[in-house]
Amino acid sequence: MLPSIELQPGYRIPRLIRGTWQLHEAARTLDRNAALAELTATFDLGFSAIEAADTYDGVEELLGAFRAHLRDARGATAANALRVHTRVSQIGNEPLSVQAVRDGIDRSRRRLGQDRLDLVQLQWWNLSLPGWQDAAQELSRLRAAGAIAEIGVTNFPAAALTVLLDAGVPLTSNQVQVSLLDPRAQAHVLPLCQARNLSLLGYGPLAGGFLTAGWYGKPDPGLEPRGDRPFGRIYRQLIERFGGWSWLQELLQVLAACGVRHHTDIASMALAWTLAQSGAAALLVGIGSAHRPAAYRRAAALVLDQEDIAAIAAVLDRRPAVTGDVGDVERTGLLDTIAASYTAPAG
């Protein structure tokens, strides 16, 4: 099984959380029975925590059906072992009202077939808009009323996170981008999380594929590597900010050499380092192909030695000073593009 961690007393999850962005993208042509079978297979491999969002097309409904399938096929114990992390999302340039927050929680409860949601993350893309403090307080009230077990946020920088914590919002986690490429979380929000008993959850540990063999030895694709994939541009911008393309190639070369000694690949080394060294309690990983869950499990079991850590640190130490807090590139440059990547919450 996967290693696990307790985020709060009684709330334990595996250290790898299964993402569902690929299910969102494939929603229009998804074979529901095949998707349920694949969810069952990865659940059996230990991926018992799954990330969803109110803006992911059809995903909450699918996971609600999956929980019902587990209950029917294996009983309440198996169904209760499943943790679904979902979101209440402000996207684009319109704020989210308190009533919209309440409606969103009710909608997610219906879709997921749960009276009490496991973990709800407030995702407020445009923090210059008012309302995020009120939204967080409403989630706190809904938690007290029993509609939510745990509350988290997504991509909240240290200043905004401090505002919520000082206001008494009982946060469990802040989910931000975490990888070998991206030191923003370690520089800014991780110390705050550690001081305030908050778990750091990480997404993008393989940086959209840049930390895999697929980019090793390849020419620089420029700052617009994937015109229809906004997060690909974000990762490429972060490479430029924190080292540049030649620096990335040095990092991949070191990861490849370490991988040879451990009989594994670049991606597994990058994932193992992030689990062990980043300070993140758990990482969000995508399941884009059938071989990935088993590869992720092997990476989670990989123990880095001092030679690995020193070799990787030698490359990381050549990065320039960290500038910007978590989510700054995502919010300032790609708000409209990101908003277009999601489906607006529907009834």
Secondary structure, 3 states (H helix, E strand, C coil): CCCEEEEECCEEEECEEECCHHHHHCHHHCCHHHHHHHHHHHHHCCCCEEECCCCCCCHHHHHHHHHHHHHHHHCHHHHHHCEEEEEEEECCCCCCCHHHHHHHHHHHHHHHCCCCEEEEEEEECCCCCCCHHHHHHHHHHHHHCCCEEEEEEECCCHHHHHHHHHCCCCEEEEEEECECCECHHHHCHHHHHHHCCCEEEEECCCHHHCCCHHHCCCCCCCCCCCCCCHHHHHHHHHHHHHCCHHHHHHHHHHHHHHHHHHCCCHHHHHHHHHHHHCCCCEEEECCCCCCHHHHHHHHHHCCCCHHHHHHHHHHHCCCCCCCCCCCHHHHHHCHHHHHHHCCCCCC
